[in-house]
């Protein structure tokens, strides 16, 4: 199952560098759900997992926050003076 949604506004500053679009992929693996969040502009992807019976919105928010963290860390590593 694949979905599209606007980049998360929840939490991390700096936001998604790809203009706010995030692609989601959901994979049920036994008793848990794996959510993959992809920034289409950079091709960066992260994954999180949680109970399959839990909230998909919470998993999406968690994945977006992790993606924003990874993108911000990559941007900081490329910043001058590093």
Backbone as ProteinMPNN parsed JSONL, in Angstrom:
{"seq_chain_A": "XXXXXXXXXXXXXXXXXXXXXXXXXXXXXXXXXXXXXXXXXXXXXXXXXXXXXXXXXXXXXXXXXXXXXXXXXXXXXXXXXX", "coords_chain_A": {"N_chain_A": [[0.852, -1.17, 0.0], [0.708, 2.099, -0.934], [1.057, 5.564, -0.348], [0.457, 9.111, -0.639], [1.307, 12.151, 0.869], [1.211, 15.424, 2.303], [4.19, 17.003, 3.495], [5.121, 16.581, 6.87], [4.075, 18.823, 9.369], [4.57, 18.586, 11.927], [6.541, 19.093, 14.523], [9.702, 18.8, 13.95], [11.929, 21.39, 13.051], [12.752, 23.205, 10.081], [11.854, 21.452, 8.218], [10.745, 19.48, 5.391], [12.902, 19.296, 2.714], [12.074, 18.933, 0.133], [9.923, 20.473, -0.773], [7.724, 19.786, 0.673], [6.445, 17.387, 0.037], [5.917, 13.99, 0.772], [6.433, 10.582, 0.318], [4.745, 7.593, 1.155], [5.056, 4.226, 2.17], [3.446, 1.303, 3.125], [3.926, -1.65, 4.879], [2.769, -4.651, 5.977], [4.047, -6.779, 8.349], [3.84, -9.629, 9.756], [2.87, -9.199, 13.033], [3.338, -6.525, 13.091], [3.505, -3.202, 11.631], [5.293, -1.809, 9.041], [6.49, 1.291, 8.101], [7.551, 3.205, 5.457], [9.063, 6.191, 4.692], [9.588, 8.505, 2.148], [11.553, 11.036, 0.706], [10.88, 12.599, -2.173], [12.443, 14.44, -3.589], [15.126, 14.141, -2.876], [15.472, 11.458, -2.683], [15.903, 10.248, -0.319], [15.245, 7.885, 2.181], [13.509, 6.57, 5.009], [12.653, 4.282, 7.641], [10.145, 3.131, 9.902], [8.682, 1.174, 12.522], [5.809, -0.337, 13.989], [3.093, -1.501, 16.104], [0.734, -3.406, 14.25], [-1.897, -3.075, 14.799], [-2.039, -0.59, 15.77], [-2.128, 3.056, 15.551], [-2.12, 4.335, 12.317], [-1.685, 6.949, 11.6], [-0.062, 7.914, 13.65], [2.246, 6.398, 13.178], [2.904, 7.417, 10.642], [3.446, 10.119, 11.282], [5.641, 9.738, 12.962], [7.453, 8.608, 11.146], [7.753, 10.759, 9.34], [8.896, 12.671, 11.027], [11.32, 11.389, 11.595], [12.403, 11.301, 9.01], [12.692, 14.06, 8.515], [14.62, 14.63, 10.453], [16.82, 13.151, 9.481], [17.208, 14.424, 6.994], [17.799, 17.041, 7.851], [20.144, 16.546, 9.291], [21.819, 15.692, 7.232], [21.92, 18.026, 5.727], [23.207, 19.712, 7.517], [25.677, 18.502, 7.648], [26.674, 19.097, 5.173], [26.994, 21.781, 5.301], [28.902, 24.816, 5.161], [32.088, 25.01, 6.764], [32.227, 22.641, 8.075]], "CA_chain_A": [[0.0, 0.0, 0.0], [1.517, 3.304, -1.048], [0.243, 6.77, -0.264], [1.143, 10.394, -0.709], [0.774, 13.128, 1.804], [2.058, 16.593, 2.471], [5.221, 16.848, 4.514], [4.613, 16.816, 8.212], [4.339, 20.079, 10.032], [4.627, 18.278, 13.347], [7.728, 18.848, 15.314], [11.044, 19.227, 13.577], [12.022, 22.599, 12.266], [13.514, 23.041, 8.855], [10.915, 20.825, 7.302], [11.182, 18.652, 4.289], [13.515, 20.127, 1.7], [11.497, 18.648, -1.165], [8.698, 21.208, -1.027], [6.642, 19.323, 1.515], [5.865, 16.113, -0.357], [6.516, 12.78, 1.322], [5.789, 9.36, -0.144], [4.668, 6.581, 2.195], [4.786, 2.83, 1.813], [3.071, 0.531, 4.298], [4.122, -3.094, 4.72], [2.442, -5.41, 7.178], [4.968, -7.892, 8.539], [3.376, -10.311, 10.966], [2.039, -8.408, 13.933], [3.693, -5.111, 13.084], [3.403, -2.444, 10.39], [6.499, -1.059, 8.692], [6.179, 2.466, 7.293], [8.716, 3.79, 4.815], [8.821, 7.565, 4.236], [10.577, 8.851, 1.132], [11.572, 12.402, 0.189], [11.094, 12.401, -3.607], [13.44, 15.36, -4.138], [16.476, 13.66, -2.615], [15.502, 10.0, -2.693], [16.19, 9.783, 1.037], [14.145, 7.141, 2.779], [13.662, 6.065, 6.366], [11.554, 3.398, 7.998], [9.784, 2.935, 11.306], [7.763, 0.051, 12.68], [4.989, -0.313, 15.184], [2.058, -2.53, 16.08], [-0.178, -3.321, 13.112], [-3.212, -2.662, 15.301], [-1.903, 0.785, 16.254], [-2.527, 4.183, 14.714], [-1.276, 4.585, 11.144], [-1.316, 8.37, 11.62], [1.094, 8.042, 14.546], [3.394, 5.855, 12.457], [3.256, 8.373, 9.584], [4.077, 11.274, 11.925], [6.952, 9.305, 13.429], [8.3, 8.458, 9.957], [8.051, 12.097, 8.818], [9.857, 13.29, 11.943], [12.62, 10.742, 11.379], [12.889, 11.766, 7.712], [13.153, 15.436, 8.693], [15.865, 14.561, 11.208], [17.872, 12.681, 8.581], [17.467, 15.477, 6.009], [18.476, 18.149, 8.544], [21.502, 16.1, 9.604], [22.578, 15.692, 5.972], [22.14, 19.423, 5.347], [24.204, 20.259, 8.45], [26.973, 17.933, 7.292], [27.124, 19.766, 3.953], [27.134, 23.205, 5.562], [30.286, 25.296, 5.205], [32.7, 25.005, 8.094], [32.204, 21.282, 8.64]], "C_chain_A": [[0.896, 1.231, 0.0], [0.606, 4.514, -0.991], [1.1, 7.999, -0.393], [0.493, 11.31, 0.301], [1.727, 14.298, 1.858], [3.056, 16.345, 3.582], [4.696, 17.257, 5.873], [5.012, 18.168, 8.754], [4.664, 19.825, 11.498], [6.023, 18.099, 13.885], [8.995, 19.48, 14.796], [11.016, 20.494, 12.745], [12.874, 22.348, 11.039], [12.673, 22.36, 7.801], [11.565, 19.994, 6.235], [11.707, 19.559, 3.189], [12.887, 19.951, 0.327], [10.182, 19.349, -1.429], [7.503, 20.654, -0.275], [6.044, 17.983, 1.135], [6.653, 14.958, 0.25], [5.725, 11.6, 0.775], [5.837, 8.333, 0.977], [4.428, 5.21, 1.58], [4.521, 2.078, 3.112], [3.242, -0.95, 3.984], [3.762, -3.769, 6.034], [3.362, -6.623, 7.219], [4.574, -8.56, 9.856], [2.483, -9.417, 11.793], [2.431, -6.936, 13.975], [3.565, -4.516, 11.686], [4.698, -1.666, 10.205], [6.075, 0.075, 7.774], [7.489, 3.032, 6.77], [8.309, 5.171, 4.316], [9.958, 7.959, 3.307], [10.421, 10.314, 0.746], [11.862, 12.285, -1.311], [12.172, 13.303, -4.206], [14.857, 14.812, -3.984], [16.601, 12.144, -2.717], [15.825, 9.405, -1.332], [14.987, 9.03, 1.573], [14.522, 6.641, 4.155], [12.502, 5.117, 6.632], [11.384, 3.357, 9.504], [8.816, 1.765, 11.348], [7.012, 0.201, 13.987], [3.931, -1.385, 15.078], [1.095, -2.328, 14.917], [-1.563, -2.857, 13.547], [-3.198, -1.224, 15.796], [-2.342, 1.807, 15.225], [-1.574, 4.363, 13.531], [-0.854, 6.049, 11.094], [-0.11, 8.605, 12.524], [2.354, 7.514, 13.869], [3.85, 6.803, 11.353], [3.966, 9.586, 10.172], [5.491, 10.929, 12.386], [7.923, 9.179, 12.258], [8.687, 9.817, 9.383], [9.065, 12.801, 9.721], [11.253, 12.698, 11.772], [13.228, 11.194, 10.057], [13.416, 13.193, 7.818], [14.473, 15.474, 9.449], [17.028, 14.173, 10.291], [18.225, 13.751, 7.548], [18.197, 16.657, 6.637], [19.911, 17.796, 8.884], [22.377, 16.111, 8.352], [22.894, 17.118, 5.536], [23.212, 20.055, 6.239], [25.595, 19.738, 8.104], [27.549, 18.597, 6.042], [27.387, 21.254, 4.151], [28.598, 23.591, 5.6], [30.815, 25.289, 6.624], [32.69, 23.65, 8.75], [33.189, 20.428, 7.931]], "O_chain_A": [[1.758, 1.369, 0.868], [-0.501, 4.487, -1.53], [2.324, 7.936, -0.271], [-0.711, 11.246, 0.549], [2.9, 14.181, 1.505], [2.797, 15.568, 4.501], [3.905, 18.193, 5.985], [6.156, 18.598, 8.609], [4.998, 20.756, 12.23], [6.623, 17.038, 13.711], [9.324, 20.603, 15.179], [10.186, 20.649, 11.849], [13.63, 21.378, 10.983], [12.781, 22.672, 6.615], [12.785, 19.834, 6.193], [11.022, 20.496, 2.778], [13.147, 20.756, -0.568], [9.388, 18.868, -2.238], [6.368, 21.028, -0.57], [5.192, 17.479, 1.867], [7.884, 14.95, 0.242], [4.495, 11.617, 0.77], [6.847, 8.211, 1.671], [3.695, 5.065, 0.602], [5.276, 2.199, 4.077], [2.768, -1.441, 2.96], [4.366, -3.498, 7.072], [3.448, -7.391, 6.261], [4.941, -8.094, 10.934], [1.457, -8.933, 11.314], [1.918, -6.18, 14.8], [3.523, -5.238, 10.69], [5.141, -0.954, 11.105], [5.381, -0.15, 6.782], [8.415, 3.302, 7.535], [7.318, 5.306, 3.598], [11.133, 7.777, 3.626], [9.313, 10.785, 0.492], [12.972, 11.912, -1.69], [12.757, 12.959, -5.233], [15.695, 15.0, -4.866], [17.706, 11.611, -2.825], [16.001, 8.194, -1.206], [13.849, 9.479, 1.438], [15.68, 6.333, 4.436], [11.491, 5.148, 5.93], [12.334, 3.523, 10.269], [8.207, 1.409, 10.339], [7.506, 0.782, 14.954], [3.867, -2.103, 14.081], [0.688, -1.202, 14.633], [-2.316, -2.305, 12.743], [-4.235, -0.696, 16.198], [-2.861, 1.462, 14.164], [-0.369, 4.525, 13.719], [0.228, 6.359, 10.595], [0.766, 9.406, 12.197], [3.418, 8.124, 13.978], [5.051, 6.977, 11.146], [4.975, 10.038, 9.629], [6.42, 11.721, 12.224], [9.079, 9.592, 12.359], [9.834, 10.01, 8.98], [9.987, 13.452, 9.232], [12.249, 13.421, 11.801], [14.431, 11.444, 9.981], [14.474, 13.504, 7.27], [15.353, 16.269, 9.118], [18.09, 14.795, 10.326], [19.401, 13.967, 7.256], [19.11, 17.216, 6.03], [20.801, 18.64, 8.781], [23.545, 16.496, 8.411], [23.986, 17.398, 5.042], [24.031, 20.843, 5.766], [26.582, 20.459, 8.253], [28.767, 18.654, 5.87], [27.939, 21.912, 3.269], [29.444, 22.8, 6.018], [30.073, 25.536, 7.575], [33.117, 23.527, 9.898], [33.327, 19.248, 8.253]]}, "name": "protein", "num_of_chains": 1, "seq": "XXXXXXXXXXXXXXXXXXXXXXXXXXXXXXXXXXXXXXXXXXXXXXXXXXXXXXXXXXXXXXXXXXXXXXXXXXXXXXXXXX"}
